[in-house]
Amino acid sequence: MEENNMLQTTQSISLNGSSVIDGASVVNFSTSLSADQAYSSISMQIVDMELYKANKDKVREDRDTFQKQADTLVDGLCASEGK
């Protein structure tokens, strides 16, 4: 019986960010991206609830910017792997 062994690799990138208001970290964002994922989910951890409540609009803008950065990175990964 002939074995068919072959190394298979994938490239992935971890992306982390923070929404900072007046020098204070309010929310941390993180995701892990790879070309073989159709969708990447973003984790959002609220660090300071009071600042979050007072600055929801700004934090949501930062979340959207983080998502766009993640999308750009995964698009680049897909292009480099021909997907």
Sequence and secondary structure as in RCSB ss.txt:
>XXXX:A:sequence
MEENNMLQTTQSISLNGSSVIDGASVVNFSTSLSADQAYSSISMQIVDMELYKANKDKVREDRDTFQKQADTLVD
GLCASEGK
>XXXX:A:secstr
           EEEEEEEEEETTEEEEEEEEEEETT S    EEEES HHHHHHTHHHHHHHHHHHHHHHHHHHH
HHHHHTT 
